[in-house]
Amino acid sequence: MMRMTAAFTKYVLLPLAMVATFLVISSGRHGDAEVVTVRPRQPVVSREALKNITPELIEDLGLTIDWGLQAHIASTVRRFKVGFGAVAVLDPETGEILALYGQDSSGEDCGLGLNAYLAASLFKLVTATAAIDYAGMSSSSLCSYTGRAHTLYRSQLFPEQERWSRQITLARAFASSNNVVFGKLGATKLGEEPLLLTAMRLGFWQSPMADSECAPSTLFFPENDFHLAELASGFNRQTRVSPVHAAQMVSAVVSGGVMVKPRILKTSDTTARQVMSCETADDIRVMMLQTVKNGTVSRAFRSARNDRVLQRLTIGAKSGTIKGTSPDGKRNWFMGFAEDPATGKAVAIGCLIIRDNYTRIHSDELARRIIKYHFSRPLEVASSNPGKAGAAHGAAIF
């Protein structure tokens, strides 16, 4: 009976729920007849049109891109010989995409920021959200694990004895990207439905944008407990996410659980929805702050306390690393936020670098430079769309 229920959920309820997320129809009643209001068609910018973003294109299409920030990212990527990179910078309040940049072996292609790539440990944000919402956990909840933190074996998920187990808080497991803790959460505490439903709530299987061609983030349906562990920890080669969607998920953490829809046209409306409670968002925020303080990205931000720009900011993050092909190299992810408590202004960032023997920068270091540049400018410049006027700022911060 339990197997039939699981199959019904997997093959009937979940697909129906996915389809429902795509149906956005406003309806009302007028007398006995139902009135359906069809919204005007949303203008869509093709991926090809965004391949090379210039000040002229920003002006002609009415893009939300901040040219100063865009130019700074481009110059930094070239300076550090990044063979493959994709970056999206989002205003978590308005949904405006402030920068969308990409580069591969053939040169600049800003549309790469719209593609989905192996997500690695970024999915731990989804698992942490599910653990709080469905398992009653918090950032301070204690978890146990055996063996090395960054491996994932069946013997670690279901140890014959707990004698050699170590305890760690959920926040610390998140900050250190502990595969075993998150694998056990998926396989023993959560199960399939909470993980898949939370992923769907956070935007998986849906295109993040309405005004451009952005690939939906995807994942696989686990067939057994070990697959559940692989999904929950991000230790697999099926889960994919785009830089735009990574930044979008972070917007929910910054905005008290309200996830904004990214937009690249000034004429597009700002839309958002509550995807987690304010309390859950606060707990995830604590975990992301700890990742910067003493977790996987702490080295890149170690000097922040002595930096006149970064020291005044609140910065949180989640990293991810996995090897892959096409192109060959180690996928190095950063998704995070930076917020100025004095002004309330913030940015959310999704940043991927595929490292080869020539790459001289990691994604967390690139993100730090993006954050420093953005918040080093006067508020009236950073909060406006400077167009051509922003070009002079492109290489100002190193």
TORNU-95033 format. One record per residue: residue in three letters; x, y, z of N, C-alpha, C in turn. Coordinates in steps of 0.05 Angstrom, whole numbers, padded with zeros to 5 digits, always signed. Layout:
AlaXYZXYZXYZ...
//
This chain:
Met+00017-00024+00000+00000+00000+00000+00017+00025+00000Met+00039+00025+00017+00057+00048+00018+00070+00052-00009Arg+00077+00030-00023+00090+00032-00049+00071+00044-00069Met+00046+00036-00068+00026+00047-00087+00022+00077-00081Thr+00021+00085-00056+00018+00113-00049+00042+00129-00059Ala+00066+00119-00056+00089+00133-00066+00089+00136-00096Ala+00081+00114-00110+00079+00115-00139+00058+00135-00148Phe+00035+00135-00134+00014+00154-00142+00023+00182-00139Thr+00038+00188-00117+00048+00215-00112+00068+00222-00134Lys+00086+00203-00140+00108+00209-00159+00098+00213-00187Tyr+00080+00195-00196+00072+00195-00224+00046+00210-00230Val+00031+00217-00209+00005+00231-00213+00005+00258-00200Leu+00007+00259-00173+00004+00284-00159+00027+00304-00166Leu+00052+00295-00165+00074+00313-00170+00073+00324-00199Pro+00069+00308-00220+00066+00319-00246+00043+00339-00249Leu+00020+00333-00236-00002+00351-00237+00005+00378-00224Ala+00019+00376-00201+00027+00401-00187+00047+00417-00204Met+00064+00402-00219+00083+00417-00236+00068+00431-00259Val+00049+00418-00271+00033+00430-00292+00019+00455-00281Ala+00008+00453-00257-00007+00475-00244+00010+00500-00241Thr+00036+00496-00237+00053+00519-00233+00056+00536-00258Phe+00051+00523-00281+00054+00537-00306+00028+00552-00314Leu+00006+00545-00302-00019+00557-00309-00025+00582-00293Val-00021+00605-00305-00025+00630-00290-00048+00645-00304Ile-00072+00639-00294-00096+00651-00306-00112+00665-00285Ser-00119+00689-00289-00136+00704-00270-00165+00699-00278Ser-00181+00692-00258-00209+00686-00264-00227+00701-00244Gly-00252+00706-00252-00271+00718-00234-00299+00709-00240Arg-00319+00719-00226-00347+00711-00231-00364+00735-00238His-00381+00731-00257-00400+00752-00265-00427+00739-00269Gly-00444+00742-00249-00469+00728-00249-00464+00698-00247Asp-00476+00682-00265-00473+00653-00265-00450+00644-00283Ala-00440+00663-00299-00419+00655-00318-00392+00662-00308Glu-00373+00644-00314-00345+00649-00306-00331+00666-00327Val-00317+00687-00317-00303+00705-00335-00273+00699-00332Val-00260+00693-00354-00231+00688-00354-00217+00712-00367Thr-00198+00723-00352-00183+00746-00362-00156+00736-00372Val-00151+00740-00397-00125+00731-00409-00106+00755-00410Arg-00083+00752-00397-00064+00774-00395-00051+00779-00422Pro-00043+00804-00427-00028+00810-00452-00003+00793-00453Arg+00005+00786-00477+00029+00769-00481+00054+00784-00472Gln+00070+00771-00456+00095+00783-00445+00116+00784-00467Pro+00128+00807-00473+00150+00808-00492+00173+00791-00482Val+00186+00776-00500+00207+00758-00493+00232+00765-00509Val+00255+00768-00495+00280+00773-00508+00294+00746-00513Ser+00301+00741-00537+00314+00715-00543+00341+00713-00531Arg+00350+00688-00527+00377+00683-00516+00398+00694-00535Glu+00393+00691-00561+00412+00700-00581+00416+00730-00580Ala+00394+00745-00575+00395+00774-00574+00412+00783-00550Leu+00415+00767-00530+00431+00774-00506+00459+00764-00507Lys+00468+00753-00529+00495+00741-00531+00516+00762-00524Asn+00514+00785-00536+00534+00807-00531+00518+00831-00522Ile+00520+00836-00496+00505+00859-00484+00523+00884-00486Thr+00513+00905-00497+00527+00930-00501+00510+00953-00490Pro+00522+00976-00486+00505+00999-00478+00483+01005-00498Glu+00489+01002-00523+00469+01007-00544+00446+00987-00542Leu+00452+00962-00536+00431+00942-00534+00414+00947-00509Ile+00427+00955-00487+00413+00962-00463+00392+00984-00468Glu+00401+01004-00483+00383+01026-00489+00361+01019-00509Asp+00369+01004-00530+00350+00997-00551+00327+00978-00541Leu+00335+00958-00524+00315+00939-00515+00303+00947-00488Gly+00314+00967-00475+00305+00975-00448+00311+00954-00427Leu+00336+00945-00427+00345+00924-00408+00350+00935-00381Thr+00347+00919-00361+00353+00927-00333+00382+00926-00326Ile+00399+00918-00345+00428+00914-00340+00441+00940-00332Asp+00457+00938-00311+00474+00960-00302+00501+00957-00317Trp+00505+00975-00336+00528+00972-00354+00555+00974-00339Gly+00557+00990-00319+00581+00992-00303+00588+00965-00290Leu+00568+00952-00278+00572+00926-00265+00578+00905-00286Gln+00564+00906-00308+00568+00886-00330+00597+00888-00341Ala+00606+00912-00345+00633+00916-00356+00654+00908-00336His+00649+00912-00310+00668+00904-00290+00671+00874-00289Ile+00649+00860-00291+00650+00830-00291+00665+00820-00315Ala+00659+00832-00339+00673+00824-00363+00703+00828-00361Ser+00712+00851-00351+00740+00856-00349+00754+00838-00329Thr+00740+00831-00307+00751+00813-00287+00754+00785-00298Val+00734+00776-00312+00735+00749-00324+00758+00747-00344Arg+00762+00767-00360+00784+00767-00379+00811+00768-00365Arg+00813+00785-00345+00838+00789-00330+00848+00763-00317Phe+00829+00747-00307+00837+00723-00293+00835+00698-00310Lys+00833+00702-00337+00835+00680-00356+00814+00658-00351Val+00790+00666-00347+00768+00647-00343+00760+00635-00370Gly+00763+00609-00373+00756+00596-00398+00726+00593-00402Phe+00712+00587-00379+00683+00584-00380+00672+00596-00354Gly+00654+00616-00357+00642+00628-00334+00614+00638-00341Ala+00596+00638-00322+00568+00647-00325+00560+00660-00299Val+00550+00685-00301+00543+00701-00278+00516+00715-00281Ala+00501+00715-00259+00476+00731-00258+00475+00746-00232Val+00470+00772-00233+00467+00789-00210+00439+00800-00209Leu+00425+00797-00187+00397+00803-00186+00391+00822-00163Asp+00373+00841-00167+00362+00857-00145+00340+00841-00132Pro+00343+00832-00108+00323+00814-00096+00296+00827-00089Glu+00296+00854-00090+00271+00868-00084+00254+00872-00110Thr+00267+00881-00131+00253+00887-00156+00253+00865-00176Gly+00272+00846-00174+00275+00825-00193+00291+00833-00217Glu+00301+00858-00218+00317+00867-00241+00343+00852-00242Ile+00350+00842-00266+00376+00829-00270+00396+00852-00276Leu+00414+00856-00257+00433+00878-00259+00457+00871-00277Ala+00463+00846-00278+00485+00836-00295+00479+00808-00304Leu+00485+00802-00329+00483+00775-00340+00507+00771-00359Tyr+00525+00755-00350+00550+00753-00366+00558+00723-00369Gly+00570+00717-00392+00581+00691-00397+00604+00691-00416Gln+00621+00672-00414+00644+00669-00432+00652+00640-00434Asp+00658+00631-00458+00668+00604-00462+00691+00605-00482Ser+00699+00582-00492+00723+00581-00509+00720+00598-00535Ser+00695+00603-00543+00691+00618-00567+00688+00648-00562Gly+00689+00656-00537+00688+00685-00530+00664+00691-00513Glu+00656+00717-00513+00634+00726-00496+00607+00715-00506Asp+00592+00705-00488+00564+00696-00493+00548+00699-00468Cys+00535+00722-00465+00521+00728-00440+00497+00710-00436Gly+00488+00697-00457+00466+00678-00455+00473+00653-00439Leu+00499+00649-00433+00507+00626-00417+00495+00627-00389Gly+00490+00652-00380+00478+00655-00353+00449+00645-00352Leu+00437+00639-00375+00410+00629-00376+00408+00599-00378Asn+00431+00586-00381+00432+00557-00384+00433+00544-00356Ala+00426+00518-00355+00427+00503-00330+00451+00484-00330Tyr+00465+00482-00307+00489+00467-00305+00487+00449-00280Leu+00506+00429-00278+00506+00412-00255+00506+00429-00229Ala+00488+00424-00212+00483+00442-00189+00502+00436-00165Ala+00511+00411-00163+00528+00403-00140+00514+00410-00114Ser+00529+00421-00095+00519+00426-00068+00500+00449-00065Leu+00494+00464-00087+00474+00485-00085+00447+00474-00076Phe+00442+00448-00083+00416+00437-00076+00413+00433-00046Lys+00435+00435-00031+00433+00434-00002+00415+00456+00010Leu+00412+00478-00004+00394+00499+00005+00365+00489+00004Val+00358+00473-00016+00332+00461-00018+00327+00441+00004Thr+00348+00424+00009+00346+00404+00030+00343+00417+00057Ala+00359+00438+00062+00358+00451+00088+00330+00464+00092Thr+00318+00475+00071+00291+00486+00073+00271+00465+00080Ala+00273+00442+00066+00255+00419+00072+00258+00409+00100Ala+00283+00408+00110+00288+00398+00137+00275+00415+00158Ile+00275+00441+00153+00263+00460+00172+00232+00458+00170Asp+00222+00458+00146+00193+00458+00142+00179+00432+00148Tyr+00192+00410+00142+00179+00383+00144+00189+00367+00168Ala+00214+00371+00176+00225+00355+00198+00228+00370+00224Gly+00219+00395+00225+00220+00411+00249+00247+00418+00259Met+00267+00419+00241+00294+00425+00248+00299+00455+00247Ser+00322+00463+00257+00331+00491+00256+00361+00491+00251Ser+00372+00515+00248+00401+00517+00242+00418+00506+00265Ser+00407+00505+00289+00422+00495+00312+00417+00465+00319Ser+00400+00452+00303+00394+00423+00307+00420+00407+00304Leu+00423+00387+00320+00447+00370+00319+00442+00347+00299Cys+00463+00341+00283+00463+00319+00264+00488+00302+00269Ser+00487+00277+00261+00510+00260+00265+00520+00249+00238Tyr+00545+00243+00237+00556+00231+00212+00581+00215+00219Thr+00587+00196+00202+00612+00180+00205+00629+00182+00180Gly+00655+00179+00183+00672+00180+00160+00678+00208+00151Arg+00687+00211+00126+00694+00237+00115+00669+00252+00107Ala+00670+00278+00111+00646+00295+00107+00639+00298+00077His+00659+00295+00060+00654+00302+00032+00653+00277+00014Thr+00650+00253+00026+00644+00229+00011+00615+00221+00016Leu+00606+00201+00002+00578+00192+00006+00577+00162-00001Tyr+00577+00145+00020+00575+00116+00017+00551+00106+00033Arg+00540+00084+00023+00517+00072+00037+00523+00066+00067Ser+00548+00058+00072+00556+00052+00099+00555+00076+00117Gln+00559+00100+00105+00557+00125+00121+00528+00133+00127Leu+00510+00125+00109+00482+00132+00113+00469+00114+00134Phe+00476+00089+00133+00464+00069+00151+00486+00054+00166Pro+00501+00067+00183+00523+00054+00197+00513+00032+00215Glu+00529+00010+00217+00522-00012+00234+00523-00005+00263Gln+00541+00014+00270+00542+00024+00297+00549+00054+00297Glu+00538+00068+00316+00542+00097+00317+00566+00105+00335Arg+00582+00085+00342+00603+00089+00362+00622+00111+00353Trp+00628+00112+00327+00648+00131+00318+00635+00156+00305Ser+00609+00160+00309+00595+00183+00298+00604+00209+00311Arg+00604+00230+00295+00609+00256+00305+00584+00273+00303Gln+00580+00292+00320+00557+00310+00320+00565+00337+00310Ile+00546+00349+00295+00550+00375+00283+00523+00389+00280Thr+00522+00415+00282+00497+00429+00278+00490+00430+00248Leu+00465+00434+00242+00456+00435+00215+00470+00459+00201Ala+00473+00481+00215+00486+00505+00204+00515+00499+00197Arg+00528+00485+00214+00556+00478+00209+00559+00458+00186Ala+00540+00439+00184+00539+00420+00162+00535+00434+00136Phe+00518+00454+00136+00512+00470+00112+00537+00486+00104Ala+00549+00499+00124+00573+00516+00118+00596+00500+00108Ser+00600+00476+00118+00622+00459+00110+00615+00441+00087Ser+00590+00442+00078+00579+00426+00056+00583+00396+00061Asn+00573+00387+00084+00576+00360+00093+00556+00341+00078Asn+00567+00325+00059+00550+00308+00043+00536+00287+00060Val+00549+00276+00080+00537+00254+00095+00513+00264+00111Val+00515+00287+00124+00493+00297+00139+00469+00302+00121Phe+00474+00315+00098+00451+00321+00081+00441+00296+00067Gly+00458+00277+00061+00449+00252+00050+00431+00237+00069Lys+00439+00237+00095+00422+00224+00116+00396+00238+00119Leu+00396+00264+00117+00371+00279+00120+00351+00270+00098Gly+00361+00268+00074+00344+00260+00052+00334+00231+00054Ala+00352+00213+00062+00346+00184+00062+00331+00175+00087Thr+00335+00188+00110+00324+00178+00135+00304+00197+00148Lys+00305+00222+00143+00287+00241+00156+00265+00253+00138Leu+00272+00257+00113+00254+00272+00096+00239+00253+00077Gly+00253+00239+00060+00240+00223+00040+00235+00239+00014Glu+00222+00226-00004+00219+00237-00031+00201+00261-00033Glu+00177+00259-00022+00157+00280-00026+00166+00307-00015Pro+00176+00310+00010+00184+00336+00019+00206+00348+00002Leu+00225+00332-00007+00247+00343-00023+00236+00353-00050Leu+00220+00337-00063+00210+00345-00090+00191+00368-00088Leu+00174+00368-00068+00155+00390-00065+00169+00417-00058Thr+00190+00415-00041+00205+00439-00034+00220+00449-00059Ala+00231+00431-00074+00245+00439-00099+00227+00453-00118Met+00203+00442-00121+00183+00455-00138+00175+00482-00128Arg+00172+00485-00102+00164+00510-00090+00186+00531-00095Leu+00211+00522-00095+00234+00541-00099+00241+00545-00129Gly+00224+00534-00147+00227+00542-00175+00238+00521-00193Phe+00243+00496-00184+00252+00475-00202+00229+00467-00221Trp+00237+00458-00245+00219+00450-00267+00204+00474-00279Gln+00212+00498-00272+00199+00522-00283+00220+00541-00294Ser+00215+00554-00316+00233+00575-00325+00232+00598-00305Pro+00255+00608-00295+00254+00629-00275+00243+00656-00286Met+00245+00660-00313+00238+00686-00324+00215+00684-00343Ala+00200+00706-00345+00178+00708-00364+00186+00724-00389Asp+00207+00740-00387+00214+00758-00409+00240+00750-00423Ser+00250+00726-00419+00273+00716-00433+00273+00686-00433Glu+00289+00674-00450+00290+00645-00453+00310+00633-00433Cys+00301+00627-00410+00319+00617-00389+00311+00588-00383Ala+00331+00570-00384+00326+00541-00381+00316+00535-00352Pro+00297+00518-00349+00288+00510-00323+00309+00493-00309Ser+00311+00496-00283+00328+00478-00267+00313+00451-00264Thr+00328+00430-00265+00316+00403-00264+00330+00385-00244Leu+00317+00363-00237+00329+00343-00220+00316+00316-00227Phe+00326+00295-00214+00317+00268-00221+00298+00257-00199Phe+00282+00238-00206+00265+00225-00186+00280+00202-00174Pro+00285+00202-00148+00301+00181-00135+00286+00155-00134Glu+00300+00133-00140+00288+00106-00140+00292+00091-00115Asn+00311+00099-00098+00316+00085-00073+00328+00104-00053Asp+00334+00094-00029+00345+00111-00008+00371+00124-00015Phe+00388+00109-00028+00414+00121-00035+00411+00143-00056His+00393+00140-00075+00387+00161-00094+00376+00186-00079Leu+00360+00181-00059+00350+00204-00042+00373+00219-00029Ala+00393+00203-00019+00416+00216-00007+00432+00231-00027Glu+00435+00221-00051+00450+00235-00073+00436+00261-00080Leu+00409+00259-00082+00394+00283-00089+00396+00304-00067Ala+00392+00296-00042+00392+00315-00019+00419+00328-00015Ser+00440+00314-00021+00467+00325-00016+00478+00340-00041Gly+00465+00337-00064+00475+00348-00089+00497+00332-00101Phe+00502+00308-00090+00524+00291-00099+00514+00273-00122Asn+00508+00286-00145+00498+00271-00168+00503+00287-00193Arg+00499+00274-00216+00504+00287-00242+00478+00292-00257Gln+00456+00294-00243+00430+00299-00257+00418+00326-00249Thr+00421+00335-00225+00409+00360-00216+00423+00383-00230Arg+00407+00401-00242+00419+00424-00256+00405+00450-00247Val+00420+00471-00248+00409+00497-00241+00423+00519-00257Ser+00409+00540-00263+00421+00563-00278+00431+00584-00258Pro+00450+00601-00266+00458+00623-00249+00435+00641-00242Val+00417+00646-00261+00394+00663-00256+00376+00650-00234His+00371+00624-00236+00354+00611-00216+00368+00610-00189Ala+00395+00606-00189+00409+00606-00163+00406+00633-00149Ala+00408+00655-00164+00404+00681-00152+00376+00685-00144Gln+00357+00674-00159+00328+00677-00151+00323+00663-00125Met+00333+00639-00121+00329+00625-00095+00340+00641-00072Val+00363+00653-00076+00375+00669-00055+00358+00693-00048Ser+00343+00704-00068+00326+00727-00063+00305+00721-00041Ala+00297+00695-00039+00277+00688-00019+00289+00690+00009Val+00315+00683+00011+00328+00684+00037+00332+00713+00046Val+00338+00731+00027+00342+00759+00033+00316+00773+00040Ser+00294+00764+00028+00269+00779+00030+00248+00766+00047Gly+00257+00752+00068+00238+00740+00087+00221+00718+00076Gly+00231+00703+00057+00217+00681+00045+00202+00687+00020Val+00203+00712+00011+00189+00721-00014+00209+00719-00037Met+00203+00702-00057+00221+00698-00080+00211+00714-00103Val+00228+00731-00114+00220+00749-00135+00225+00735-00162Lys+00210+00743-00182+00214+00732-00209+00234+00750-00224Pro+00257+00739-00233+00277+00755-00247+00265+00767-00273Arg+00274+00791-00279+00265+00804-00304+00288+00819-00316Ile+00289+00821-00342+00311+00835-00355+00301+00858-00372Leu+00275+00861-00374+00263+00884-00388+00252+00904-00367Lys+00257+00929-00371+00247+00949-00353+00216+00950-00353Thr+00205+00943-00375+00175+00944-00378+00161+00920-00365Ser+00176+00900-00358+00164+00876-00345+00156+00883-00316Asp+00134+00871-00307+00124+00876-00280+00141+00861-00259Thr+00143+00872-00235+00156+00858-00213+00135+00840-00200Thr+00141+00814-00200+00123+00795-00187+00139+00778-00167Ala+00126+00769-00146+00140+00753-00126+00119+00736-00112Arg+00129+00715-00098+00111+00697-00083+00125+00687-00058Gln+00110+00681-00038+00121+00670-00013+00127+00640-00017Val+00152+00633-00015+00160+00605-00019+00169+00591+00007Met+00174+00607+00027+00181+00596+00053+00173+00616+00075Ser+00170+00608+00099+00163+00626+00120+00186+00645+00127Cys+00180+00667+00140+00201+00685+00148+00220+00672+00167Glu+00210+00654+00184+00227+00640+00204+00246+00621+00189Thr+00236+00607+00169+00253+00589+00154+00275+00605+00139Ala+00267+00627+00127+00287+00644+00113+00308+00654+00132Asp+00300+00661+00156+00320+00670+00176+00340+00648+00183Asp+00330+00623+00186+00348+00601+00192+00367+00595+00169Ile+00357+00596+00144+00375+00592+00121+00395+00614+00119Arg+00387+00638+00126+00405+00661+00126+00428+00656+00146Val+00421+00646+00170+00442+00640+00190+00462+00620+00178Met+00453+00600+00164+00471+00580+00152+00489+00592+00130Met+00477+00610+00114+00493+00623+00093+00513+00642+00104Leu+00506+00656+00126+00525+00674+00139+00549+00658+00150Gln+00543+00634+00162+00564+00618+00173+00583+00607+00151Thr+00572+00602+00127+00588+00593+00105+00610+00614+00098Val+00603+00639+00100+00622+00661+00095+00641+00664+00119Lys+00631+00662+00143+00647+00666+00167+00668+00645+00171Asn+00660+00620+00170+00680+00598+00175+00673+00573+00159Gly+00662+00576+00135+00655+00554+00118+00671+00552+00093Thr+00659+00542+00072+00673+00536+00047+00682+00560+00031Val+00671+00584+00037+00679+00608+00022+00693+00628+00040Ser+00700+00619+00065+00711+00638+00084+00738+00649+00075Arg+00753+00633+00061+00780+00642+00052+00778+00666+00034Ala+00758+00666+00016+00755+00688-00003+00747+00714+00011Phe+00733+00711+00033+00722+00735+00047+00737+00741+00073Arg+00760+00728+00077+00775+00732+00102+00783+00761+00107Ser+00789+00775+00086+00799+00803+00089+00776+00822+00090Ala+00751+00813+00089+00728+00831+00089+00726+00849+00113Arg+00734+00838+00137+00732+00854+00161+00750+00879+00161Asn+00771+00879+00144+00789+00901+00142+00785+00918+00117Asp+00764+00911+00101+00759+00925+00077+00738+00946+00082Arg+00743+00970+00073+00725+00993+00079+00697+00989+00067Val+00695+00975+00045+00669+00970+00032+00656+00945+00044Leu+00670+00923+00044+00659+00897+00052+00652+00895+00081Gln+00667+00910+00098+00663+00907+00127+00636+00917+00136Arg+00623+00934+00121+00596+00944+00129+00573+00927+00118Leu+00580+00906+00103+00559+00890+00090+00554+00864+00105Thr+00529+00854+00101+00522+00828+00111+00523+00809+00087Ile+00540+00788+00088+00544+00771+00065+00539+00742+00072Gly+00524+00728+00056+00518+00700+00060+00522+00685+00034Ala+00527+00659+00036+00533+00644+00011+00528+00614+00014Lys+00528+00600-00008+00530+00571-00010+00548+00565-00034Ser+00566+00547-00031+00584+00540-00053+00577+00512-00063Gly+00589+00504-00085+00585+00478-00096+00608+00471-00115Thr+00617+00446-00115+00639+00437-00132+00634+00409-00142Ile+00637+00405-00168+00634+00378-00179+00649+00378-00206Lys+00661+00355-00213+00674+00352-00239+00653+00345-00260Gly+00659+00353-00285+00641+00348-00306+00654+00349-00333Thr+00639+00345-00354+00649+00346-00381+00632+00365-00398Ser+00642+00371-00422+00628+00390-00441+00622+00417-00429Pro+00643+00433-00423+00671+00426-00425+00682+00412-00401Asp+00705+00399-00404+00718+00386-00382+00727+00406-00361Gly+00725+00398-00336+00735+00416-00315+00718+00414-00290Lys+00727+00426-00269+00713+00426-00243+00693+00450-00242Arg+00668+00443-00239+00647+00464-00236+00650+00476-00208Asn+00653+00502-00208+00658+00516-00182+00636+00538-00179Trp+00618+00533-00161+00594+00550-00158+00596+00569-00133Phe+00583+00592-00136+00577+00609-00114+00549+00620-00118Met+00532+00617-00098+00507+00631-00098+00505+00645-00070Gly+00498+00670-00070+00497+00684-00045+00485+00712-00047Phe+00488+00727-00025+00476+00753-00024+00495+00772-00009Ala+00492+00797-00014+00505+00818+00001+00485+00840+00006Glu+00484+00850+00031+00464+00870+00038+00477+00891+00055Asp+00470+00916+00050+00479+00938+00065+00458+00945+00086Pro+00463+00939+00112+00442+00944+00132+00435+00974+00134Ala+00453+00992+00127+00448+01020+00130+00427+01030+00109Thr+00427+01018+00086+00409+01027+00064+00387+01007+00058Gly+00391+00982+00066+00372+00961+00060+00375+00950+00032Lys+00394+00961+00016+00399+00952-00011+00414+00925-00011Ala+00408+00908-00030+00420+00881-00031+00423+00872-00060Val+00440+00852-00063+00442+00838-00089+00443+00808-00083Ala+00433+00792-00102+00435+00763-00101+00451+00755-00125Ile+00469+00735-00121+00488+00728-00142+00487+00698-00147Gly+00487+00690-00173+00492+00663-00181+00516+00663-00199Cys+00537+00649-00192+00563+00651-00206+00575+00623-00210Leu+00581+00616-00235+00594+00590-00241+00619+00595-00257Ile+00640+00582-00248+00665+00581-00264+00673+00551-00267Ile+00679+00544-00292+00689+00517-00297+00720+00520-00299Arg+00733+00509-00280+00762+00514-00277+00778+00494-00294Asp+00799+00505-00308+00818+00489-00322+00846+00496-00311Asn+00867+00487-00325+00894+00492-00316+00902+00522-00317Tyr+00887+00538-00332+00894+00566-00336+00878+00585-00320Thr+00856+00576-00309+00838+00594-00293+00852+00603-00268Arg+00851+00629-00263+00866+00640-00240+00847+00652-00219Ile+00822+00645-00219+00803+00655-00200+00781+00635-00194His+00771+00634-00170+00749+00617-00162+00723+00634-00162Ser+00700+00620-00162+00675+00635-00164+00670+00652-00139Asp+00679+00643-00115+00675+00660-00092+00692+00685-00092Glu+00715+00683-00104+00732+00707-00107+00720+00727-00127Leu+00709+00716-00149+00696+00733-00169+00672+00746-00156Ala+00656+00731-00141+00633+00743-00127+00641+00765-00108Arg+00663+00761-00094+00672+00782-00076+00679+00807-00091Arg+00692+00805-00114+00698+00829-00130+00673+00842-00141Ile+00654+00826-00148+00628+00838-00158+00615+00853-00135Ile+00614+00841-00112+00601+00854-00089+00615+00880-00082Lys+00642+00879-00081+00657+00903-00073+00653+00925-00093Tyr+00654+00918-00119+00650+00939-00139+00622+00951-00137His+00602+00935-00134+00574+00945-00134+00569+00964-00110Phe+00579+00956-00087+00574+00972-00063+00594+00994-00058Ser+00614+00996-00075+00634+01018-00073+00625+01043-00086Arg+00604+01041-00103+00594+01064-00117+00574+01079-00100Pro+00571+01105-00105+00550+01120-00091+00523+01107-00095Leu+00505+01109-00076+00480+01095-00077+00464+01103-00101Glu+00465+01129-00109+00449+01138-00131+00459+01126-00157Val+00484+01119-00159+00495+01107-00183+00489+01077-00183Ala+00494+01064-00161+00489+01035-00159+00460+01027-00162Ser+00442+01045-00154+00413+01038-00155+00400+01047-00181Ser+00415+01060-00198+00404+01068-00224+00415+01051-00246Asn+00405+01054-00270+00416+01039-00293+00433+01059-00308Pro+00459+01059-00304+00476+01081-00314+00480+01080-00344Gly+00475+01058-00358+00479+01057-00386+00507+01063-00394Lys+00511+01080-00414+00537+01087-00423+00554+01101-00402Ala+00540+01116-00384+00554+01131-00364+00569+01113-00344Gly+00560+01088-00342+00573+01070-00323+00598+01057-00334Ala+00605+01061-00359+00627+01047-00371+00653+01054-00358Ala+00656+01079-00349+00681+01087-00337+00687+01073-00311His+00666+01062-00298+00670+01048-00273+00678+01019-00276Gly+00679+01009-00301+00681+00980-00306+00705+00967-00294Ala+00728+00979-00292+00752+00966-00282+00763+00980-00258Ala+00745+00993-00242+00755+01010-00221+00764+00995-00196Ile+00752+00972-00190+00758+00958-00165+00773+00932-00171Phe+00795+00928-00157+00810+00903-00161+00811+00888-00135
//
